[in-house]
Amino acid sequence: MKTKLILLSLTAILMAGCGASRVGPDYRKPPVDTPTVFRGDAPVAQPASLRSLADHTWWEVFRDEQLQHLIRTALEQNYDIRIAARQVLQARAQLGVTRADQLPSLTAWTGASNLRTPGSGPIPAIETSPTELNLNLSWEADFWSKYRRGTEAVRAELLASEWARQAVITTVVADVATAYFQLRELDLELEIAQRTLKSRQDSLQLVKLQEQYGAASMLEIRQAEQLVYTAAGQIPDLERRIEQQENAISILLGENPTAIRRGWKLTEQLPPPDVPAGLPSALLERRPDIREAENRLVAANARIGVAKAAYFPQLTLTATSGLRTAALSNLFSGPAGLWTLVGSLAQPIFSGGRLRSGVMLTEAQQQEALLIYQQTIQQAFREVSDALVARRKNRDFRFEQERLARSAREAARLSDIRYRRGAASYLEVLDSNTRYFEAELGLAQSQLNELLALVELYKALGGGWEQ
């Protein structure tokens, strides 16, 4: 009868605890001032059914097969991604630890001893072997949702760590693509420098030949040598930068510094056709860093409830059931059973302002998390707008650089013809060749900048983390 009464009491308390209201504020998504369109987006109407650039997978955006291989390798081996994955495992384990606080704890313990009491006079010595085997059940009723709010906070932290890992993936995809395009641009600069050096070496030999027959002066030889030395000086510096860029890519891949295989040339890295950026409101759901910041806000909001629950009484139940006997041989026979049921109720009365300060701390942390969330959204809108402007203006700049390069090439050709016919000095050839060399390097840099703007736009829109 007593056992049934105990079980009924425990069941009633458990049901009361489960049905108790939660203290602290419930999370509500804060309002966000979302623009209707991204600033810098092309003012061209796009079909609503057309996918945003960020909706495309990274292998659809970056179509160079060698670049795709590098990105896949980085996704498997990059240390930042692997560290982020371990942080997710830590958060998942912490959730298990916190969630266990809501459940009763059951422990078993046993003890045995041998005691001898010496005799005195007619009283003989007494030797006993008391033995105990007990089960202990302890549970704190979660009337005020302290533990449920704590679990809510840790679950949100787990989701935040998941989104943080996705943000790392997005960054690594963008970093590998950026580093690869920069490597191919350096390769193009080296190719231009080597081609220019060969052409200028041929011109120097021609001028030396003309000097032997009195058709050129020593000054013109020195001027031709300047062109050769200028191009030659570029080559070792470019080779240094290329090897260092390969080392940087190797580290992104989680490997020791090594040579990097190439795919398409820089001029073959055609960007995808114009794809709309999409609706600004969709950015809130697609950007991993925004989702991470929101889940940090959810966690901070739940911790207010944990702090407020400390104001209220805490009911703890402890039940013990076991066996106790003076002799081990009688442990499982005879009247050896025992049980106890203890309930305790603790109500904070005076804590020197500790509880109030704890609530104020969590509220301030929640307000900070809210500001970080709002700041993250504004920064995301800025990054998208910057990338849209950069992509459009870099493309316009590349068009002008192509015209400049064509004009400089034609000017170099005409000045060379004029010099051969004696209508111009070699100083004019020197100036034209220098301008043409700089124009080619400028064109290569503009082609790189256009590709980098594409990478930044894809990253800013939250693309790259979906596998």
C-alpha positions as CSV (number, residue, x, y, z in Angstrom):
1,M,0.0,0.0,0.0
2,K,2.8,2.4,0.9
3,T,4.6,1.6,-2.3
4,K,1.5,2.4,-4.4
5,L,1.1,5.6,-2.6
6,I,4.6,6.6,-3.3
7,L,4.3,5.8,-7.0
8,L,1.1,7.8,-7.2
9,S,2.7,10.8,-5.5
10,L,5.7,10.7,-7.9
11,T,3.4,10.4,-10.9
12,A,1.3,13.4,-9.8
13,I,4.4,15.5,-9.2
14,L,5.9,14.5,-12.6
15,M,2.7,15.5,-14.3
16,A,2.6,18.8,-12.5
17,G,6.2,19.5,-13.4
18,C,5.5,18.7,-17.0
19,G,2.5,21.0,-17.1
20,A,4.1,23.9,-15.4
21,S,4.3,27.2,-17.3
22,R,7.6,28.4,-18.5
23,V,9.1,31.5,-16.9
24,G,11.0,33.9,-19.1
25,P,10.1,35.3,-22.6
26,D,9.2,33.0,-25.4
27,Y,11.3,33.7,-28.6
28,R,9.7,35.8,-31.3
29,K,11.5,36.6,-34.5
30,P,12.4,40.3,-34.3
31,P,11.2,42.6,-37.1
32,V,13.8,43.3,-39.8
33,D,13.8,46.3,-42.1
34,T,14.3,44.5,-45.4
35,P,14.7,46.4,-48.6
36,T,12.6,45.5,-51.6
37,V,15.6,45.2,-53.9
38,F,19.4,45.1,-53.4
39,R,21.1,48.4,-54.1
40,G,23.4,48.0,-57.1
41,D,21.2,45.3,-58.7
42,A,20.6,45.7,-62.4
43,P,17.2,47.5,-63.0
44,V,16.0,44.7,-65.3
45,A,12.9,42.7,-64.7
46,Q,13.6,39.0,-64.2
47,P,11.1,36.2,-64.3
48,A,10.0,35.2,-60.8
49,S,10.7,31.5,-61.7
50,L,14.4,32.3,-62.4
51,R,16.7,31.0,-59.7
52,S,19.0,33.3,-57.8
53,L,22.7,32.9,-58.2
54,A,23.0,31.5,-54.7
55,D,20.5,28.8,-55.6
56,H,23.0,27.3,-57.9
57,T,25.5,24.8,-56.5
58,W,29.2,25.8,-56.5
59,W,30.0,23.3,-59.3
60,E,27.4,25.0,-61.5
61,V,29.0,28.4,-60.8
62,F,32.7,27.3,-61.1
63,R,32.8,25.1,-64.1
64,D,36.6,24.5,-64.4
65,E,37.0,20.8,-63.6
66,Q,40.3,21.3,-61.9
67,L,38.9,24.0,-59.7
68,Q,36.0,21.7,-58.8
69,H,38.6,19.1,-57.8
70,L,40.4,21.5,-55.6
71,I,37.1,22.6,-53.9
72,R,36.1,19.0,-53.2
73,T,39.5,18.3,-51.7
74,A,39.2,21.3,-49.5
75,L,35.7,20.3,-48.3
76,E,37.2,17.0,-47.2
77,Q,40.5,18.1,-45.7
78,N,40.4,21.8,-44.8
79,Y,41.2,22.2,-41.2
80,D,38.7,25.0,-40.6
81,I,35.9,22.8,-41.8
82,R,37.1,19.9,-39.7
83,I,37.4,22.1,-36.6
84,A,33.9,23.5,-37.2
85,A,32.6,19.9,-37.4
86,R,34.1,19.0,-34.1
87,Q,32.5,22.1,-32.6
88,V,29.2,20.7,-33.8
89,L,29.9,17.4,-32.0
90,Q,30.8,19.3,-28.8
91,A,27.5,21.2,-29.0
92,R,25.5,18.0,-29.6
93,A,27.2,16.4,-26.6
94,Q,26.5,19.5,-24.5
95,L,22.8,19.2,-25.4
96,G,22.8,15.6,-24.2
97,V,24.3,16.7,-20.9
98,T,21.8,19.6,-20.4
99,R,18.8,17.6,-21.4
100,A,19.7,14.9,-18.8
101,D,19.0,17.4,-16.0
102,Q,15.3,17.1,-16.7
103,L,15.3,13.4,-16.0
104,P,15.6,11.5,-12.6
105,S,19.0,10.1,-11.7
106,L,19.2,6.5,-10.5
107,T,22.4,5.2,-8.7
108,A,23.2,2.0,-7.1
109,W,25.7,1.4,-4.3
110,T,26.7,-1.4,-2.1
111,G,29.0,-1.6,1.0
112,A,30.3,-4.3,3.2
113,S,32.5,-4.2,6.3
114,N,33.7,-6.4,9.1
115,L,33.5,-5.1,12.7
116,R,34.8,-6.7,15.9
117,T,34.0,-5.3,19.3
118,P,36.4,-6.6,22.0
119,G,34.9,-8.3,25.0
120,S,35.2,-7.1,28.6
121,G,34.9,-9.5,31.6
122,P,32.0,-11.8,31.1
123,I,30.9,-10.1,27.9
124,P,32.4,-11.9,24.9
125,A,33.8,-10.2,21.9
126,I,31.3,-9.5,19.1
127,E,32.1,-9.7,15.4
128,T,29.6,-8.6,12.7
129,S,29.7,-8.2,8.9
130,P,27.1,-5.5,8.0
131,T,26.2,-5.4,4.3
132,E,24.1,-2.9,2.3
133,L,22.7,-2.9,-1.2
134,N,20.8,0.3,-2.2
135,L,19.2,2.1,-5.1
136,N,18.9,5.9,-4.9
137,L,16.5,7.8,-7.1
138,S,16.8,11.6,-7.1
139,W,14.8,14.2,-9.2
140,E,14.3,17.9,-9.1
141,A,10.8,18.9,-10.3
142,D,11.1,21.4,-13.2
143,F,8.1,23.4,-12.2
144,W,9.5,26.7,-13.5
145,S,11.1,25.2,-16.6
146,K,14.7,26.0,-15.5
147,Y,16.0,22.8,-17.2
148,R,13.7,23.0,-20.2
149,R,14.8,26.6,-20.8
150,G,18.4,25.5,-20.4
151,T,17.8,22.7,-23.0
152,E,16.1,25.2,-25.3
153,A,19.2,27.4,-25.1
154,V,21.7,24.6,-25.7
155,R,19.6,23.2,-28.6
156,A,19.7,26.7,-30.2
157,E,23.5,26.7,-29.6
158,L,23.7,23.4,-31.5
159,L,21.8,24.8,-34.4
160,A,24.1,27.9,-34.3
161,S,27.2,25.7,-34.5
162,E,25.7,23.8,-37.4
163,W,25.1,27.1,-39.3
164,A,28.6,28.3,-38.3
165,R,30.0,25.2,-40.0
166,Q,28.0,26.0,-43.1
167,A,29.4,29.5,-43.0
168,V,32.9,28.1,-42.9
169,I,32.1,25.9,-45.9
170,T,30.9,28.9,-47.8
171,T,34.1,30.8,-46.9
172,V,36.3,27.9,-47.9
173,V,34.6,27.5,-51.3
174,A,35.0,31.2,-52.0
175,D,38.6,31.2,-50.7
176,V,39.7,28.3,-52.9
177,A,38.0,29.8,-56.0
178,T,39.6,33.2,-55.3
179,A,43.0,31.7,-54.8
180,Y,42.8,29.6,-57.9
181,F,41.7,32.6,-60.1
182,Q,44.6,34.6,-58.6
183,L,47.0,31.8,-59.5
184,R,45.7,31.7,-63.1
185,E,46.1,35.5,-63.3
186,L,49.7,35.2,-62.2
187,D,50.2,32.5,-64.8
188,L,48.8,34.8,-67.5
189,E,51.1,37.7,-66.3
190,L,54.1,35.3,-66.5
191,E,53.0,34.2,-70.0
192,I,52.8,37.9,-71.1
193,A,56.2,38.7,-69.5
194,Q,57.8,35.7,-71.2
195,R,56.3,36.5,-74.6
196,T,57.2,40.2,-74.3
197,L,60.8,39.2,-73.3
198,K,61.2,37.1,-76.4
199,S,59.9,39.9,-78.6
200,R,62.2,42.5,-77.0
201,Q,65.2,40.2,-77.2
202,D,64.6,39.9,-80.9
203,S,64.3,43.7,-81.2
204,L,67.5,44.1,-79.3
205,Q,69.3,41.8,-81.7
206,L,67.9,43.8,-84.7
207,V,69.1,47.1,-83.2
208,K,72.6,45.7,-82.5
209,L,72.7,44.5,-86.1
210,Q,71.7,48.0,-87.3
211,E,74.3,49.6,-85.1
212,Q,77.0,47.5,-86.8
213,Y,76.0,49.0,-90.2
214,G,75.7,52.5,-88.8
215,A,71.9,52.5,-89.0
216,A,71.5,52.8,-85.2
217,S,73.3,54.4,-82.3
218,M,74.6,53.0,-79.0
219,L,71.8,55.0,-77.3
220,E,69.2,53.0,-79.1
221,I,70.9,49.8,-78.1
222,R,70.8,50.9,-74.4
223,Q,67.1,51.8,-74.9
224,A,66.4,48.4,-76.3
225,E,68.2,46.8,-73.4
226,Q,66.0,48.7,-71.0
227,L,63.0,47.0,-72.6
228,V,64.6,43.6,-72.3
229,Y,65.6,44.1,-68.7
230,T,62.2,45.4,-67.7
231,A,60.5,42.3,-69.0
232,A,63.2,40.0,-67.7
233,G,62.9,41.5,-64.2
234,Q,59.2,40.7,-64.1
235,I,59.7,36.9,-64.5
236,P,61.5,35.9,-61.3
237,D,59.1,38.0,-59.2
238,L,56.1,36.4,-60.9
239,E,57.6,33.0,-60.4
240,R,58.0,33.8,-56.7
241,R,54.4,34.9,-56.4
242,I,53.1,31.9,-58.3
243,E,54.9,29.4,-55.9
244,Q,53.7,31.3,-52.9
245,Q,50.1,31.3,-54.2
246,E,50.4,27.5,-54.7
247,N,51.5,27.2,-51.1
248,A,48.4,29.2,-50.0
249,I,46.1,26.9,-52.0
250,S,47.8,23.8,-50.5
251,I,47.0,25.0,-47.0
252,L,43.4,25.6,-48.0
253,L,43.3,22.0,-49.1
254,G,44.7,20.8,-45.8
255,E,48.0,19.7,-47.5
256,N,51.6,20.5,-47.2
257,P,52.9,23.1,-49.8
258,T,53.0,21.5,-53.2
259,A,52.5,22.3,-56.9
260,I,48.9,22.9,-58.0
261,R,47.5,21.4,-61.2
262,R,45.9,23.9,-63.6
263,G,42.7,23.7,-65.6
264,W,41.3,26.4,-67.8
265,K,43.3,29.6,-68.5
266,L,42.1,32.8,-66.9
267,T,40.7,34.0,-70.3
268,E,38.7,30.8,-70.5
269,Q,37.1,31.2,-67.1
270,L,33.8,32.5,-68.5
271,P,31.5,33.7,-65.8
272,P,27.9,32.3,-65.9
273,P,25.3,34.4,-67.6
274,D,23.6,37.2,-65.7
275,V,21.6,35.6,-62.9
276,P,19.4,37.6,-60.6
277,A,20.5,38.1,-57.0
278,G,17.0,37.2,-55.8
279,L,14.8,38.8,-53.2
280,P,16.5,40.4,-50.2
281,S,14.1,38.7,-47.8
282,A,15.4,35.3,-49.0
283,L,18.8,36.4,-47.8
284,L,17.7,36.0,-44.2
285,E,17.1,32.3,-44.7
286,R,20.0,31.6,-47.0
287,R,23.0,33.3,-45.3
288,P,24.5,30.9,-42.8
289,D,26.0,33.7,-40.6
290,I,22.5,35.3,-40.3
291,R,21.0,31.9,-39.3
292,E,23.8,31.4,-36.8
293,A,23.3,34.9,-35.3
294,E,19.5,34.2,-34.9
295,N,20.1,31.0,-33.1
296,R,22.5,32.7,-30.8
297,L,19.7,35.1,-30.1
298,V,17.3,32.2,-29.4
299,A,19.8,30.8,-26.9
300,A,20.3,34.1,-25.1
301,N,16.5,34.6,-24.9
302,A,16.0,31.1,-23.3
303,R,18.7,31.8,-20.7
304,I,16.6,34.6,-19.3
305,G,14.1,32.0,-18.3
306,V,16.8,30.0,-16.6
307,A,17.9,33.0,-14.6
308,K,14.3,33.9,-13.6
309,A,13.5,30.4,-12.5
310,A,16.0,30.8,-9.7
311,Y,13.6,33.2,-8.0
312,F,11.1,30.3,-7.4
313,P,11.1,27.3,-5.0
314,Q,12.9,24.2,-6.0
315,L,11.4,20.8,-5.1
316,T,13.8,17.9,-4.9
317,L,12.6,14.3,-4.3
318,T,15.0,11.5,-3.1
319,A,13.9,7.9,-2.8
320,T,16.1,5.1,-1.5
321,S,15.3,1.4,-1.5
322,G,17.6,-1.4,-0.6
323,L,18.7,-4.3,1.6
324,R,20.6,-4.2,4.9
325,T,21.7,-7.1,7.1
326,A,24.3,-7.8,9.7
327,A,25.5,-10.9,7.9
328,L,26.2,-11.2,4.2
329,S,24.5,-14.7,4.2
330,N,21.2,-13.1,5.2
331,L,21.2,-10.3,2.6
332,F,18.5,-11.8,0.4
333,S,16.6,-13.5,3.2
334,G,14.8,-12.3,6.2
335,P,13.5,-8.8,7.0
336,A,16.4,-7.0,5.3
337,G,14.4,-4.6,3.1
338,L,14.4,-0.8,3.7
339,W,13.2,2.3,1.9
340,T,13.1,6.0,2.4
341,L,11.4,8.9,0.6
342,V,12.6,12.4,1.3
343,G,11.2,15.6,-0.2
344,S,12.9,19.0,0.2
345,L,11.6,22.5,-0.8
346,A,14.1,25.3,-1.1
347,Q,13.1,28.9,-1.5
348,P,15.7,31.7,-2.0
349,I,15.2,34.4,0.6
350,F,18.3,36.6,0.5
351,S,21.1,36.4,-2.0
352,G,22.6,39.8,-1.9
353,G,21.2,40.8,-5.3
354,R,22.8,37.7,-7.0
355,L,19.5,36.5,-8.6
356,R,18.5,40.0,-9.8
357,S,21.9,40.6,-11.2
358,G,21.8,37.2,-12.9
359,V,18.5,38.2,-14.7
360,M,19.9,41.5,-15.7
361,L,23.0,39.8,-17.1
362,T,21.0,37.4,-19.3
363,E,18.7,40.3,-20.4
364,A,21.8,42.3,-21.4
365,Q,23.3,39.3,-23.2
366,Q,20.0,38.9,-25.1
367,Q,20.0,42.5,-26.1
368,E,23.6,42.2,-27.3
369,A,22.6,39.1,-29.3
370,L,19.7,41.0,-30.9
371,L,22.0,43.8,-32.0
372,I,24.5,41.4,-33.4
373,Y,21.7,39.7,-35.3
374,Q,20.5,43.0,-36.8
375,Q,24.1,44.1,-37.5
376,T,24.8,40.8,-39.3
377,I,21.8,41.4,-41.5
378,Q,22.8,44.9,-42.4
379,Q,26.3,43.8,-43.2
380,A,24.9,41.0,-45.4
381,F,22.9,43.6,-47.4
382,R,26.0,45.7,-47.8
383,E,28.1,42.8,-49.0
384,V,25.6,41.9,-51.6
385,S,25.2,45.5,-52.8
386,D,29.0,45.9,-52.9
387,A,29.4,42.7,-54.9
388,L,26.7,43.6,-57.3
389,V,28.3,47.0,-58.0
390,A,31.7,45.5,-58.3
391,R,30.6,42.9,-60.7
392,R,28.9,45.4,-63.0
393,K,31.6,48.0,-62.9
394,N,34.5,45.5,-63.2
395,R,32.8,44.2,-66.3
396,D,32.6,47.7,-67.7
397,F,36.2,48.3,-66.8
398,R,37.3,45.1,-68.5
399,F,35.6,46.2,-71.7
400,E,37.6,49.5,-71.6
401,Q,40.9,47.6,-70.8
402,E,40.3,45.4,-73.8
403,R,40.0,48.5,-76.0
404,L,43.1,50.0,-74.4
405,A,45.1,46.8,-75.0
406,R,44.1,46.6,-78.6
407,S,45.0,50.3,-79.1
408,A,48.4,49.9,-77.3
409,R,49.2,46.8,-79.4
410,E,48.4,48.7,-82.6
411,A,50.5,51.7,-81.4
412,A,53.4,49.4,-80.7
413,R,53.2,47.9,-84.1
414,L,53.0,51.2,-85.9
415,S,55.9,52.7,-83.9
416,D,58.0,49.7,-84.8
417,I,57.2,50.2,-88.5
418,R,58.0,53.9,-88.3
419,Y,61.3,53.1,-86.6
420,R,62.3,50.5,-89.2
421,R,61.6,53.1,-91.9
422,G,63.6,55.8,-90.1
423,A,60.6,58.0,-89.4
424,A,60.8,57.7,-85.6
425,S,63.5,57.3,-83.0
426,Y,63.8,54.2,-80.8
427,L,62.5,56.3,-77.9
428,E,59.1,56.2,-79.5
429,V,59.4,52.4,-79.8
430,L,60.4,52.2,-76.1
431,D,57.4,54.3,-75.0
432,S,54.9,52.3,-77.1
433,N,56.2,48.9,-76.0
434,T,56.1,50.0,-72.3
435,R,52.5,51.1,-72.7
436,Y,51.5,47.9,-74.5
437,F,53.1,45.8,-71.8
438,E,51.3,47.7,-69.0
439,A,48.0,47.5,-70.9
440,E,48.3,43.7,-71.2
441,L,49.0,43.4,-67.5
442,G,46.1,45.8,-66.7
443,L,43.8,43.7,-68.9
444,A,44.8,40.5,-67.0
445,Q,44.1,42.2,-63.7
446,S,40.7,43.4,-64.9
447,Q,39.7,39.9,-66.0
448,L,40.7,38.7,-62.5
449,N,38.7,41.4,-60.8
450,E,35.6,40.5,-62.7
451,L,35.9,36.8,-61.6
452,L,36.6,37.8,-58.0
453,A,33.5,40.0,-58.0
454,L,31.5,36.9,-59.1
455,V,33.0,34.9,-56.2
456,E,32.2,37.7,-53.7
457,L,28.6,38.0,-55.0
458,Y,28.1,34.2,-54.7
459,K,29.4,34.2,-51.2
460,A,27.5,37.3,-50.2
461,L,24.2,35.8,-51.3
462,G,24.9,32.7,-49.2
463,G,25.8,30.3,-51.9
464,G,28.2,27.4,-51.7
465,W,27.3,25.6,-48.5
466,E,24.6,23.4,-49.9
467,Q,26.1,20.1,-51.1
